[in-house]
Amino acid sequence: MSGHDIIVLGASSGGVDTFMEIVAELPRDIPAAIFAVLHVSPLGTTTFPQILTRAGRLPAAHALDKEPIRPGRIYVAPPDLHLLLRPGTIRLVRGPKENNARPAVDATFRTAARAYGPRVVGVVLSGALDDGTAGLAAIKERGGITVVQDPDDALFPDMPRNAMEAVKVDYCLPTREIAPLLVRLALAPVKEEAAPAVPEEMQKESELEAVDMSTIEDEEKPGTSSVFGCPECGGVLWELQEGELLRFRCRVGHAYGAEGLLAAQSESFDVALWSAFRALEENAALCRRLAKQARKNQRTKSAKLFEGRAKAATRQADAIRQVLLTEKNDNPKDTAKER
């Protein structure tokens, strides 16, 4: 009989030190495979696996596509790739972002829940916004064990706090108590035959994460069509309401929690404002140039017309500039930009 031998941990801001503290207390002979997902920049390389290897007794490395899963190892999600779990193996896919992140915690957690059911332990650690919440809910739905870092113990408490608000978690612990719990759970037997069936929506979402074309082309999408557009691709978002958890996913698979969608919309709004500001400044500059040329050619009426347009564009640009200068200080979700 297997124990809880699939342990998935996810974090974003403030997560590195927390990961190190947990890994330092895991024994070399732990009968479980560890999967670590940390939001990292898609550009360049990361030394996160080397940091984890130095911190503890278990070897850590970036996961490889189609690599077999073995106990006593830490598999780290590489930059710009989702780490997806299949029975016995790992898949790496440059699939659609979830909660503005790739790798995303939800993608790993959800596919672990689908493949391994009650054998999974999901742990949400320090981070901004709500990545990990939907994945933890999937683990709970399939009979796995759900754990969050105590928000009062987290440098960035949003991820564990949002998970606790949407999921009835099994454990809420300070960092120092998480590793001993994982060891106990890895040794505790699991009755797999009692696992709840994989819900159809979970199956479809897992296939969307893997960019399965038959699922993308299937008109029967999870949830119901909403009035919102996807900030990433502009497609219609489908709304999924699961108890207290509100989520959104588009046709090609981009996914958001409620807070993640708000942050993405805010980012798109910011980009749109800067584009409008630039366009108005360029328009004002061109009108001034045309006015100067008209006066040089003694076309006074045309010069006045262009000067009036330049002043109007400058007024509009100044109004947008004021919004841009004040919006950051007034936006309570600016921590999302620190991820």
Secondary structure, DSSP 8 states (H G I E B T S, - for coil): --BS-EEEEEE-TTHHHHHHHHHTTS-TT-SSEEEEEE---SSS---HHHHHHHHSSS-EEE--TT-B--TT-EEE--TT-EEEEETTEEEEE----BTTBSS-HHHHHHHHHHHHGGGEEEEE-S-STTTTHHHHHHHHHTT-EEEEE-GGG-SS-HHHHHHHHHS--SEEE-HHHHHHHHHHHHHSB--GGG-----HHHHHHHHHHTT-HHHHH-S--SSEEEEEE-TTT--EEEEEEETTEEEEEETT--EEEHHHHHHHHHHHHHHHHHHHHHHHHHHHHHHHHHHHHHHHTT-HHHHHHHHHHHHHHHHHHHHHHHHHHHHHHH-TTGGGGG-
